[in-house]
């Protein structure tokens, strides 16, 4: 029997490994390694991953994975193989769908559950980047967290080689 391997850094492999009900425990475990202790996931459900714009002229969004924890936190998970100039902008745009989805008709106090936009990147964000995990939140002018419920976590899975290897890598 020939061995079969699944590359989790392809769209198909990523969705097969993390996006199907029988493998939900793998996604929960993976997300919990990136999330703060207070937002650890015990259970989640997959939700729709395609959103239409408000009008016909608006751009739609299709996420790789979209899910919600049993306590209401939203998780948008995107695998990005190729460096994209405006990936941070796209992440912010995607997060707005998880925020809008929480709006309730009629009387509503505007209380929102946390939204996490998680990018699994097969590249480093910039040439000076040393960290393989970024966690970003809205902060005020004194660098205090302004809003703790909107989170962006970017995880580079192919860290840049160092020293001599770096020169070959840059070619």
OpenMM code with the backbone's topology and positions (N, CA, C; nanometers):
from openmm import Vec3, app, unit

residues = "UNK UNK UNK UNK UNK UNK UNK UNK UNK UNK UNK UNK UNK UNK UNK UNK UNK UNK UNK UNK UNK UNK UNK UNK UNK UNK UNK UNK UNK UNK UNK UNK UNK UNK UNK UNK UNK UNK UNK UNK UNK UNK UNK UNK UNK UNK UNK UNK UNK UNK UNK UNK UNK UNK UNK UNK UNK UNK UNK UNK UNK UNK UNK UNK UNK UNK UNK UNK UNK UNK UNK UNK UNK UNK UNK UNK UNK UNK UNK UNK UNK UNK UNK UNK UNK UNK UNK UNK UNK UNK UNK UNK UNK UNK UNK UNK UNK UNK UNK UNK UNK UNK UNK UNK UNK UNK UNK UNK UNK UNK UNK UNK UNK UNK UNK UNK UNK UNK UNK UNK UNK UNK UNK UNK UNK UNK UNK UNK UNK UNK UNK UNK UNK UNK UNK UNK UNK UNK UNK UNK UNK UNK UNK UNK UNK UNK UNK UNK UNK UNK UNK UNK UNK UNK UNK UNK UNK UNK UNK UNK UNK UNK UNK UNK UNK UNK UNK UNK UNK UNK UNK".split()
positions = [
    Vec3(0.0847, -0.1188, 0.0000),
    Vec3(0.0000, 0.0000, 0.0000),
    Vec3(0.0886, 0.1243, 0.0000),
    Vec3(0.0569, 0.2165, -0.0882),
    Vec3(0.1343, 0.3389, -0.0991),
    Vec3(0.0867, 0.4403, 0.0045),
    Vec3(0.1808, 0.5075, 0.0703),
    Vec3(0.1466, 0.6107, 0.1683),
    Vec3(0.0929, 0.7343, 0.0969),
    Vec3(-0.0025, 0.7984, 0.1595),
    Vec3(-0.0599, 0.9209, 0.1058),
    Vec3(-0.0355, 1.0312, 0.2078),
    Vec3(0.0148, 1.1444, 0.1590),
    Vec3(0.0424, 1.2572, 0.2467),
    Vec3(-0.0453, 1.3751, 0.2091),
    Vec3(-0.0821, 1.4511, 0.3081),
    Vec3(-0.1664, 1.5685, 0.2881),
    Vec3(-0.0857, 1.6910, 0.3279),
    Vec3(-0.0713, 1.7850, 0.2377),
    Vec3(0.0025, 1.9071, 0.2676),
    Vec3(-0.0945, 2.0077, 0.3296),
    Vec3(-0.0790, 2.0381, 0.4584),
    Vec3(-0.1722, 2.1315, 0.5235),
    Vec3(-0.1552, 2.2758, 0.4779),
    Vec3(-0.0513, 2.3037, 0.3971),
    Vec3(-0.0311, 2.4397, 0.3484),
    Vec3(-0.0866, 2.4597, 0.2080),
    Vec3(-0.1725, 2.3695, 0.1653),
    Vec3(-0.2496, 2.3910, 0.0428),
    Vec3(-0.3932, 2.4173, 0.0860),
    Vec3(-0.4684, 2.4840, 0.0024),
    Vec3(-0.6072, 2.5128, 0.0354),
    Vec3(-0.6852, 2.3840, 0.0625),
    Vec3(-0.6675, 2.2849, -0.0255),
    Vec3(-0.7366, 2.1568, -0.0086),
    Vec3(-0.6941, 2.0886, 0.1212),
    Vec3(-0.5634, 2.0790, 0.1429),
    Vec3(-0.5128, 2.0118, 0.2624),
    Vec3(-0.5555, 2.0804, 0.3907),
    Vec3(-0.5511, 2.2136, 0.3916),
    Vec3(-0.5894, 2.2903, 0.5098),
    Vec3(-0.7365, 2.2668, 0.5451),
    Vec3(-0.8224, 2.2751, 0.4441),
    Vec3(-0.9662, 2.2564, 0.4687),
    Vec3(-0.9983, 2.1121, 0.5032),
    Vec3(-0.9273, 2.0171, 0.4443),
    Vec3(-0.9494, 1.8757, 0.4746),
    Vec3(-0.9065, 1.8452, 0.6184),
    Vec3(-0.7943, 1.8997, 0.6582),
    Vec3(-0.7391, 1.8732, 0.7913),
    Vec3(-0.8151, 1.9445, 0.9027),
    Vec3(-0.8508, 2.0724, 0.8798),
    Vec3(-0.9107, 2.1524, 0.9863),
    Vec3(-1.0577, 2.1873, 0.9647),
    Vec3(-1.1095, 2.1706, 0.8446),
    Vec3(-1.2425, 2.2220, 0.8136),
    Vec3(-1.3549, 2.1213, 0.8086),
    Vec3(-1.3308, 1.9998, 0.8536),
    Vec3(-1.4355, 1.8984, 0.8493),
    Vec3(-1.4700, 1.8503, 0.9897),
    Vec3(-1.5950, 1.8211, 1.0088),
    Vec3(-1.6479, 1.7816, 1.1396),
    Vec3(-1.5668, 1.6701, 1.2082),
    Vec3(-1.5266, 1.5641, 1.1373),
    Vec3(-1.4501, 1.4581, 1.2059),
    Vec3(-1.3149, 1.5042, 1.2598),
    Vec3(-1.2625, 1.6164, 1.2071),
    Vec3(-1.1319, 1.6662, 1.2500),
    Vec3(-1.1426, 1.7943, 1.3317),
    Vec3(-1.2611, 1.8223, 1.3805),
    Vec3(-1.2836, 1.9470, 1.4550),
    Vec3(-1.1909, 1.9586, 1.5755),
    Vec3(-1.1590, 1.8462, 1.6385),
    Vec3(-1.0702, 1.8493, 1.7552),
    Vec3(-0.9315, 1.9010, 1.7189),
    Vec3(-0.8864, 1.8765, 1.5951),
    Vec3(-0.7568, 1.9294, 1.5504),
    Vec3(-0.7607, 2.0812, 1.5403),
    Vec3(-0.8704, 2.1342, 1.4864),
    Vec3(-0.8841, 2.2794, 1.4761),
    Vec3(-0.8906, 2.3419, 1.6152),
    Vec3(-0.9680, 2.2841, 1.7050),
    Vec3(-0.9792, 2.3369, 1.8417),
    Vec3(-0.8414, 2.3385, 1.9078),
    Vec3(-0.7692, 2.2296, 1.8968),
    Vec3(-0.6359, 2.2207, 1.9569),
    Vec3(-0.5412, 2.3240, 1.8965),
    Vec3(-0.5441, 2.3383, 1.7646),
    Vec3(-0.4575, 2.4354, 1.6975),
    Vec3(-0.4913, 2.5778, 1.7402),
    Vec3(-0.6199, 2.6128, 1.7381),
    Vec3(-0.6601, 2.7483, 1.7778),
    Vec3(-0.6233, 2.7765, 1.9226),
    Vec3(-0.6395, 2.6787, 2.0101),
    Vec3(-0.6082, 2.6991, 2.1517),
    Vec3(-0.4602, 2.7275, 2.1751),
    Vec3(-0.3721, 2.6822, 2.0844),
    Vec3(-0.2300, 2.7148, 2.1002),
    Vec3(-0.2040, 2.8621, 2.0700),
    Vec3(-0.2950, 2.9265, 1.9943),
    Vec3(-0.2779, 3.0669, 1.9564),
    Vec3(-0.3560, 3.1634, 2.0444),
    Vec3(-0.4573, 3.1134, 2.1130),
    Vec3(-0.5496, 3.2001, 2.1873),
    Vec3(-0.5059, 3.2220, 2.3313),
    Vec3(-0.5449, 3.3364, 2.3888),
    Vec3(-0.5164, 3.3600, 2.5308),
    Vec3(-0.5953, 3.2615, 2.6177),
    Vec3(-0.5461, 3.2406, 2.7361),
    Vec3(-0.6066, 3.1442, 2.8294),
    Vec3(-0.7561, 3.1679, 2.8501),
    Vec3(-0.7975, 3.2941, 2.8579),
    Vec3(-0.9384, 3.3246, 2.8869),
    Vec3(-1.0319, 3.2926, 2.7705),
    Vec3(-0.9763, 3.2683, 2.6516),
    Vec3(-1.0606, 3.2374, 2.5357),
    Vec3(-1.0328, 3.0991, 2.4786),
    Vec3(-0.9932, 3.0067, 2.5629),
    Vec3(-0.9720, 2.8703, 2.5164),
    Vec3(-1.1054, 2.8094, 2.4725),
    Vec3(-1.1025, 2.7346, 2.3662),
    Vec3(-1.2236, 2.6778, 2.3067),
    Vec3(-1.2444, 2.5360, 2.3582),
    Vec3(-1.3641, 2.5088, 2.4061),
    Vec3(-1.3997, 2.3736, 2.4459),
    Vec3(-1.4755, 2.3048, 2.3325),
    Vec3(-1.5600, 2.3812, 2.2652),
    Vec3(-1.6429, 2.3279, 2.1566),
    Vec3(-1.6635, 2.4394, 2.0564),
    Vec3(-1.6791, 2.4028, 1.9291),
    Vec3(-1.7110, 2.5025, 1.8273),
    Vec3(-1.7963, 2.4392, 1.7196),
    Vec3(-1.8578, 2.5271, 1.6429),
    Vec3(-1.9353, 2.4814, 1.5276),
    Vec3(-1.8881, 2.5583, 1.4055),
    Vec3(-1.8862, 2.4896, 1.2924),
    Vec3(-1.8516, 2.5555, 1.1675),
    Vec3(-1.9717, 2.6381, 1.1229),
    Vec3(-1.9463, 2.7564, 1.0709),
    Vec3(-2.0535, 2.8422, 1.0219),
    Vec3(-2.0270, 2.8734, 0.8750),
    Vec3(-2.1204, 2.9428, 0.8134),
    Vec3(-2.1033, 2.9715, 0.6705),
    Vec3(-1.9736, 3.0478, 0.6475),
    Vec3(-1.9115, 3.0230, 0.5337),
    Vec3(-1.7845, 3.0891, 0.5059),
    Vec3(-1.7912, 3.1821, 0.3855),
    Vec3(-1.9119, 3.2082, 0.3359),
    Vec3(-1.9279, 3.2995, 0.2228),
    Vec3(-2.0284, 3.4074, 0.2601),
    Vec3(-1.9879, 3.5326, 0.2414),
    Vec3(-2.0717, 3.6467, 0.2764),
    Vec3(-2.0873, 3.7377, 0.1562),
    Vec3(-2.2096, 3.7725, 0.1264),
    Vec3(-2.2383, 3.8675, 0.0195),
    Vec3(-2.2250, 4.0086, 0.0760),
    Vec3(-2.1946, 4.1036, -0.0088),
    Vec3(-2.1917, 4.2425, 0.0334),
    Vec3(-2.3336, 4.2916, 0.0576),
    Vec3(-2.3472, 4.4120, 0.1097),
    Vec3(-2.4783, 4.4691, 0.1384),
    Vec3(-2.5580, 4.4906, 0.0100),
    Vec3(-2.4893, 4.5332, -0.0962),
    Vec3(-2.5572, 4.5519, -0.2245),
    Vec3(-2.4880, 4.4656, -0.3303),
    Vec3(-2.5467, 4.4588, -0.4485),
    Vec3(-2.4906, 4.3811, -0.5588),
    Vec3(-2.3518, 4.4313, -0.5971),
    Vec3(-2.3265, 4.5593, -0.5763),
    Vec3(-2.1988, 4.6193, -0.6154),
    Vec3(-2.0877, 4.5933, -0.5131),
    Vec3(-2.1248, 4.5510, -0.3921),
    Vec3(-2.0255, 4.5284, -0.2869),
    Vec3(-1.9509, 4.3976, -0.3104),
    Vec3(-1.8302, 4.3961, -0.2638),
    Vec3(-1.7469, 4.2760, -0.2751),
    Vec3(-1.7926, 4.1719, -0.1744),
    Vec3(-1.7927, 4.0447, -0.2164),
    Vec3(-1.8248, 3.9394, -0.1216),
    Vec3(-1.6952, 3.8870, -0.0611),
    Vec3(-1.7068, 3.8118, 0.0456),
    Vec3(-1.5904, 3.7550, 0.1128),
    Vec3(-1.6108, 3.6056, 0.1294),
    Vec3(-1.5062, 3.5301, 0.1011),
    Vec3(-1.5098, 3.3857, 0.1217),
    Vec3(-1.3905, 3.3511, 0.2100),
    Vec3(-1.4197, 3.2986, 0.3282),
    Vec3(-1.3150, 3.2623, 0.4235),
    Vec3(-1.2779, 3.1156, 0.4042),
    Vec3(-1.1543, 3.0795, 0.4401),
    Vec3(-1.1168, 2.9385, 0.4386),
    Vec3(-1.1985, 2.8643, 0.5437),
    Vec3(-1.1981, 2.9140, 0.6669),
    Vec3(-1.2774, 2.8544, 0.7748),
    Vec3(-1.3430, 2.9645, 0.8552),
    Vec3(-1.4640, 2.9403, 0.8967),
    Vec3(-1.5368, 3.0346, 0.9806),
    Vec3(-1.6091, 2.9509, 1.0847),
    Vec3(-1.5888, 2.9814, 1.2103),
    Vec3(-1.6528, 2.9017, 1.3150),
    Vec3(-1.6811, 2.9875, 1.4373),
    Vec3(-1.7614, 2.9298, 1.5266),
    Vec3(-1.8031, 3.0001, 1.6470),
    Vec3(-1.7923, 2.9039, 1.7647),
    Vec3(-1.7416, 2.9549, 1.8763),
    Vec3(-1.7304, 2.8713, 1.9961),
    Vec3(-1.8673, 2.8586, 2.0623),
    Vec3(-1.8768, 2.7682, 2.1560),
    Vec3(-2.0040, 2.7486, 2.2273),
    Vec3(-2.0401, 2.8696, 2.3124),
    Vec3(-1.9427, 2.9574, 2.3393),
    Vec3(-1.9706, 3.0784, 2.4168),
    Vec3(-1.9870, 3.2020, 2.3289),
    Vec3(-1.9854, 3.1847, 2.1954),
    Vec3(-2.0174, 3.2936, 2.1049),
    Vec3(-1.9018, 3.3647, 2.0368),
    Vec3(-1.7766, 3.3355, 2.0748),
    Vec3(-1.6646, 3.3996, 2.0065),
    Vec3(-1.6606, 3.3528, 1.8619),
    Vec3(-1.6232, 3.4441, 1.7711),
    Vec3(-1.6145, 3.4133, 1.6283),
    Vec3(-1.4688, 3.3986, 1.5890),
    Vec3(-1.4427, 3.3026, 1.4984),
    Vec3(-1.3075, 3.2753, 1.4507),
    Vec3(-1.3085, 3.2648, 1.2990),
    Vec3(-1.2356, 3.3542, 1.2356),
    Vec3(-1.2147, 3.3487, 1.0915),
    Vec3(-1.0709, 3.3020, 1.0740),
    Vec3(-1.0523, 3.1934, 1.0005),
    Vec3(-0.9186, 3.1375, 0.9826),
    Vec3(-0.8861, 3.1377, 0.8331),
    Vec3(-0.7749, 3.1998, 0.7988),
    Vec3(-0.7321, 3.2121, 0.6597),
    Vec3(-0.5915, 3.1566, 0.6425),
    Vec3(-0.5750, 3.0724, 0.5421),
    Vec3(-0.4425, 3.0265, 0.5024),
    Vec3(-0.3982, 3.1134, 0.3853),
    Vec3(-0.2800, 3.1723, 0.3945),
    Vec3(-0.2302, 3.2580, 0.2873),
    Vec3(-0.0922, 3.2088, 0.2465),
    Vec3(-0.0841, 3.1514, 0.1264),
    Vec3(0.0421, 3.0969, 0.0758),
    Vec3(0.1338, 3.2047, 0.0194),
    Vec3(0.0763, 3.2981, -0.0544),
    Vec3(0.1551, 3.3973, -0.1255),
    Vec3(0.1458, 3.5311, -0.0527),
    Vec3(0.2580, 3.5970, -0.0397),
    Vec3(0.2591, 3.7266, 0.0268),
    Vec3(0.1668, 3.8235, -0.0464),
    Vec3(0.0809, 3.8874, 0.0286),
    Vec3(-0.0145, 3.9829, -0.0273),
    Vec3(0.0115, 4.1185, 0.0370),
    Vec3(0.0272, 4.2207, -0.0444),
    Vec3(0.0628, 4.3534, 0.0047),
    Vec3(-0.0337, 4.4034, 0.1113),
    Vec3(-0.1626, 4.3824, 0.0920),
    Vec3(-0.2615, 4.4372, 0.1850),
    Vec3(-0.3305, 4.3279, 0.2669),
    Vec3(-0.2543, 4.2285, 0.3111),
    Vec3(-0.3146, 4.1195, 0.3882),
    Vec3(-0.3731, 4.1698, 0.5202),
    Vec3(-0.3074, 4.2649, 0.5850),
    Vec3(-0.3618, 4.3203, 0.7099),
    Vec3(-0.4949, 4.3895, 0.6825),
    Vec3(-0.5039, 4.4660, 0.5740),
    Vec3(-0.6294, 4.5318, 0.5377),
    Vec3(-0.7392, 4.4289, 0.5119),
    Vec3(-0.7036, 4.3229, 0.4399),
    Vec3(-0.8014, 4.2178, 0.4121),
    Vec3(-0.8494, 4.1523, 0.5417),
    Vec3(-0.7594, 4.1316, 0.6360),
    Vec3(-0.7959, 4.0726, 0.7649),
    Vec3(-0.8963, 4.1609, 0.8390),
    Vec3(-0.8731, 4.2908, 0.8364),
    Vec3(-0.9656, 4.3835, 0.9018),
    Vec3(-1.1008, 4.3820, 0.8308),
    Vec3(-1.0994, 4.3834, 0.6989),
    Vec3(-1.2230, 4.3762, 0.6213),
    Vec3(-1.3009, 4.2489, 0.6566),
    Vec3(-1.2331, 4.1348, 0.6606),
    Vec3(-1.3001, 4.0094, 0.6936),
    Vec3(-1.3616, 4.0139, 0.8333),
    Vec3(-1.2936, 4.0763, 0.9280),
    Vec3(-1.3456, 4.0796, 1.0652),
    Vec3(-1.4791, 4.1531, 1.0737),
    Vec3(-1.5022, 4.2461, 0.9823),
    Vec3(-1.6279, 4.3222, 0.9877),
    Vec3(-1.7498, 4.2335, 0.9648),
    Vec3(-1.7339, 4.1250, 0.8901),
    Vec3(-1.8467, 4.0348, 0.8668),
    Vec3(-1.8862, 3.9628, 0.9958),
    Vec3(-1.7871, 3.9210, 1.0741),
    Vec3(-1.8158, 3.8545, 1.2012),
    Vec3(-1.8772, 3.9516, 1.3022),
    Vec3(-1.8454, 4.0790, 1.2900),
    Vec3(-1.9049, 4.1806, 1.3774),
    Vec3(-2.0490, 4.2079, 1.3348),
    Vec3(-2.0700, 4.2337, 1.2051),
    Vec3(-2.2052, 4.2623, 1.1541),
    Vec3(-2.3015, 4.1472, 1.1789),
    Vec3(-2.2508, 4.0252, 1.1707),
    Vec3(-2.3338, 3.9068, 1.1893),
    Vec3(-2.3962, 3.9024, 1.3297),
    Vec3(-2.3355, 3.9699, 1.4241),
    Vec3(-2.3851, 3.9685, 1.5618),
    Vec3(-2.4994, 4.0670, 1.5856),
    Vec3(-2.5226, 4.1559, 1.4907),
    Vec3(-2.6299, 4.2551, 1.5076),
    Vec3(-2.7651, 4.1849, 1.5206),
    Vec3(-2.8455, 4.2360, 1.6097),
    Vec3(-2.9782, 4.1777, 1.6333),
    Vec3(-3.0852, 4.2780, 1.5931),
    Vec3(-3.1912, 4.2275, 1.5357),
    Vec3(-3.3036, 4.3138, 1.4983),
    Vec3(-3.3775, 4.3598, 1.6233),
    Vec3(-3.4375, 4.4776, 1.6145),
    Vec3(-3.5149, 4.5294, 1.7279),
    Vec3(-3.4246, 4.5847, 1.8367),
    Vec3(-3.4693, 4.5740, 1.9593),
    Vec3(-3.3918, 4.6231, 2.0743),
    Vec3(-3.2628, 4.5437, 2.0875),
    Vec3(-3.1518, 4.6170, 2.0936),
    Vec3(-3.0211, 4.5526, 2.1061),
    Vec3(-2.9280, 4.6482, 2.1773),
    Vec3(-2.8501, 4.5966, 2.2717),
    Vec3(-2.7606, 4.6830, 2.3493),
    Vec3(-2.6204, 4.6968, 2.2874),
    Vec3(-2.5972, 4.6372, 2.1727),
    Vec3(-2.4714, 4.6438, 2.0987),
    Vec3(-2.3566, 4.5656, 2.1627),
    Vec3(-2.3878, 4.4815, 2.2590),
    Vec3(-2.2811, 4.4000, 2.3168),
    Vec3(-2.2363, 4.2962, 2.2142),
    Vec3(-2.1064, 4.2879, 2.1930),
    Vec3(-2.0487, 4.1964, 2.0949),
    Vec3(-1.9656, 4.0886, 2.1633),
    Vec3(-1.9588, 3.9731, 2.0987),
    Vec3(-1.8664, 3.8681, 2.1420),
    Vec3(-1.7336, 3.8912, 2.0713),
    Vec3(-1.6290, 3.8314, 2.1230),
    Vec3(-1.4954, 3.8490, 2.0657),
    Vec3(-1.4881, 3.7947, 1.9236),
    Vec3(-1.4079, 3.8611, 1.8429),
    Vec3(-1.3821, 3.8188, 1.7048),
    Vec3(-1.2312, 3.8008, 1.6901),
    Vec3(-1.1929, 3.6844, 1.6421),
    Vec3(-1.0531, 3.6545, 1.6147),
    Vec3(-1.0381, 3.6287, 1.4655),
    Vec3(-0.9539, 3.7057, 1.4000),
    Vec3(-0.9175, 3.6794, 1.2616),
    Vec3(-0.7760, 3.6228, 1.2669),
    Vec3(-0.7640, 3.4993, 1.2229),
    Vec3(-0.6372, 3.4272, 1.2353),
    Vec3(-0.5831, 3.3989, 1.0960),
    Vec3(-0.4636, 3.4453, 1.0709),
    Vec3(-0.3980, 3.4220, 0.9431),
    Vec3(-0.2833, 3.3251, 0.9595),
    Vec3(-0.2868, 3.2167, 0.8842),
    Vec3(-0.1768, 3.1207, 0.8809),
    Vec3(-0.0990, 3.1553, 0.7543),
    Vec3(0.0209, 3.2076, 0.7708),
    Vec3(0.0964, 3.2650, 0.6598),
    Vec3(0.2174, 3.1790, 0.6242),
    Vec3(0.2344, 3.1545, 0.4967),
    Vec3(0.3515, 3.0807, 0.4501),
    Vec3(0.4598, 3.1792, 0.4054),
    Vec3(0.4708, 3.2888, 0.4764),
    Vec3(0.5702, 3.3916, 0.4487),
    Vec3(0.5830, 3.4788, 0.5723),
    Vec3(0.6867, 3.5587, 0.5761),
    Vec3(0.7049, 3.6552, 0.6836),
    Vec3(0.6398, 3.7856, 0.6384),
    Vec3(0.5799, 3.8592, 0.7306),
    Vec3(0.5075, 3.9810, 0.6948),
    Vec3(0.5978, 4.0877, 0.6324),
    Vec3(0.7201, 4.1012, 0.6823),
    Vec3(0.8119, 4.1990, 0.6242),
    Vec3(0.9556, 4.1542, 0.6490),
    Vec3(1.0504, 4.2236, 0.5863),
    Vec3(1.1902, 4.1825, 0.5935),
    Vec3(1.2505, 4.1955, 0.7331),
    Vec3(1.1968, 4.2838, 0.8156),
    Vec3(1.2499, 4.3018, 0.9509),
    Vec3(1.1844, 4.2101, 1.0534),
    Vec3(1.0834, 4.1378, 1.0129),
    Vec3(1.0063, 4.0558, 1.1074),
    Vec3(1.0918, 3.9446, 1.1665),
    Vec3(1.0905, 3.9327, 1.2956),
    Vec3(1.1581, 3.8249, 1.3660),
    Vec3(1.0569, 3.7302, 1.4295),
    Vec3(0.9426, 3.7857, 1.4695),
    Vec3(0.8411, 3.7062, 1.5373),
    Vec3(0.7666, 3.6187, 1.4367),
    Vec3(0.7306, 3.4988, 1.4788),
    Vec3(0.6498, 3.4136, 1.3923),
    Vec3(0.5019, 3.4222, 1.4291),
    Vec3(0.4719, 3.4835, 1.5444),
    Vec3(0.3328, 3.5037, 1.5839),
    Vec3(0.3117, 3.6513, 1.6164),
    Vec3(0.2139, 3.7117, 1.5520),
    Vec3(0.1707, 3.8489, 1.5819),
    Vec3(0.0341, 3.8403, 1.6481),
    Vec3(0.0127, 3.9164, 1.7523),
    Vec3(-0.1204, 3.9314, 1.8107),
    Vec3(-0.1464, 4.0810, 1.8191),
    Vec3(-0.2433, 4.1290, 1.7434),
    Vec3(-0.2712, 4.2718, 1.7377),
    Vec3(-0.4123, 4.3002, 1.7886),
    Vec3(-0.4260, 4.4134, 1.8579),
    Vec3(-0.5543, 4.4622, 1.9068),
    Vec3(-0.5571, 4.6131, 1.8870),
    Vec3(-0.6757, 4.6707, 1.8997),
    Vec3(-0.6875, 4.8162, 1.8943),
    Vec3(-0.6299, 4.8749, 2.0234),
    Vec3(-0.5434, 4.9755, 2.0090),
    Vec3(-0.4832, 5.0394, 2.1263),
    Vec3(-0.4982, 5.1899, 2.1159),
    Vec3(-0.4938, 5.2566, 2.2318),
    Vec3(-0.5051, 5.4027, 2.2335),
    Vec3(-0.3669, 5.4673, 2.2245),
    Vec3(-0.3632, 5.5996, 2.2348),
    Vec3(-0.2378, 5.6734, 2.2199),
    Vec3(-0.1364, 5.6423, 2.3300),
    Vec3(-0.1798, 5.5828, 2.4403),
    Vec3(-0.0888, 5.5449, 2.5484),
    Vec3(-0.0539, 5.3961, 2.5426),
    Vec3(-0.0873, 5.3330, 2.4309),
    Vec3(-0.0598, 5.1916, 2.4065),
    Vec3(-0.1376, 5.0984, 2.5003),
    Vec3(-0.2523, 5.1466, 2.5497),
    Vec3(-0.3401, 5.0628, 2.6307),
    Vec3(-0.4434, 5.0002, 2.5379),
    Vec3(-0.4827, 4.8784, 2.5697),
    Vec3(-0.5836, 4.8115, 2.4879),
    Vec3(-0.7134, 4.8898, 2.4967),
    Vec3(-0.7625, 4.9347, 2.3831),
    Vec3(-0.8876, 5.0094, 2.3733),
    Vec3(-1.0066, 4.9144, 2.3651),
    Vec3(-0.9894, 4.8037, 2.2918),
    Vec3(-1.0992, 4.7097, 2.2722),
    Vec3(-1.0415, 4.5694, 2.2636),
    Vec3(-1.0653, 4.4900, 2.3665),
    Vec3(-1.0026, 4.3580, 2.3738),
    Vec3(-1.0754, 4.2487, 2.2953),
    Vec3(-1.1914, 4.2804, 2.2400),
    Vec3(-1.2698, 4.1772, 2.1715),
    Vec3(-1.2407, 4.1650, 2.0220),
    Vec3(-1.1573, 4.2508, 1.9666),
    Vec3(-1.1213, 4.2424, 1.8256),
    Vec3(-0.9727, 4.2071, 1.8182),
    Vec3(-0.9445, 4.0860, 1.7703),
    Vec3(-0.8090, 4.0327, 1.7737),
    Vec3(-0.7652, 3.9832, 1.6367),
    Vec3(-0.6397, 4.0092, 1.6067),
    Vec3(-0.5800, 3.9606, 1.4833),
    Vec3(-0.4554, 3.8825, 1.5223),
    Vec3(-0.4545, 3.7562, 1.4859),
    Vec3(-0.3396, 3.6719, 1.5150),
    Vec3(-0.2855, 3.6219, 1.3818),
    Vec3(-0.1604, 3.6539, 1.3556),
    Vec3(-0.0952, 3.6112, 1.2326),
    Vec3(0.0187, 3.5180, 1.2713),
    Vec3(0.0182, 3.3992, 1.2117),
    Vec3(0.1180, 3.2961, 1.2444),
    Vec3(0.1939, 3.2588, 1.1182),
    Vec3(0.3217, 3.2936, 1.1141),
    Vec3(0.4061, 3.2538, 1.0013),
    Vec3(0.4506, 3.1094, 1.0247),
    Vec3(0.4240, 3.0235, 0.9288),
    Vec3(0.4593, 2.8817, 0.9457),
    Vec3(0.5902, 2.8461, 0.8775),
    Vec3(0.6436, 2.9357, 0.7973),
    Vec3(0.7722, 2.9126, 0.7317),
    Vec3(0.8687, 3.0227, 0.7718),
    Vec3(0.9239, 3.0136, 0.8929),
    Vec3(1.0142, 3.1195, 0.9371),
    Vec3(1.1327, 3.1343, 0.8431),
    Vec3(1.1807, 3.2555, 0.8347),
    Vec3(1.2937, 3.2880, 0.7491),
    Vec3(1.4203, 3.2230, 0.8037),
    Vec3(1.4997, 3.1603, 0.7163),
    Vec3(1.6273, 3.1063, 0.7621),
    Vec3(1.7225, 3.2197, 0.8010),
    Vec3(1.8245, 3.1893, 0.8761),
    Vec3(1.9179, 3.2935, 0.9187),
    Vec3(2.0548, 3.2708, 0.8554),
    Vec3(2.1403, 3.3709, 0.8663),
    Vec3(2.2790, 3.3607, 0.8222),
    Vec3(2.2937, 3.3255, 0.6757),
    Vec3(2.3828, 3.2306, 0.6473),
    Vec3(2.4158, 3.1909, 0.5118),
    Vec3(2.2919, 3.1394, 0.4373),
    Vec3(2.2070, 3.0658, 0.5066),
    Vec3(2.0864, 3.0107, 0.4439),
    Vec3(1.9959, 3.1230, 0.3933),
    Vec3(1.9960, 3.2371, 0.4610),
    Vec3(1.9086, 3.3487, 0.4248),
    Vec3(1.9398, 3.4005, 0.2852),
    Vec3(2.0691, 3.4079, 0.2506),
    Vec3(2.1073, 3.4567, 0.1179),
    Vec3(2.0490, 3.3683, 0.0086),
    Vec3(2.0555, 3.2386, 0.0279),
    Vec3(1.9990, 3.1452, -0.0704),
    Vec3(1.8477, 3.1562, -0.0723),
    Vec3(1.7887, 3.1767, 0.0434),
    Vec3(1.6426, 3.1878, 0.0549),
    Vec3(1.5901, 3.3107, -0.0195),
    Vec3(1.6653, 3.4207, -0.0186),
    Vec3(1.6215, 3.5458, -0.0795),
    Vec3(1.6282, 3.5433, -0.2324),
    Vec3(1.6986, 3.4493, -0.2909),
    Vec3(1.7154, 3.4444, -0.4369),
    Vec3(1.5904, 3.4055, -0.5085),
] * unit.nanometer
topology = app.Topology()
chain = topology.addChain("A")
for resn in residues:
    res = topology.addResidue(resn, chain)
    for name in ("N", "CA", "C"):
        topology.addAtom(name, app.Element.getBySymbol(name[0]), res)
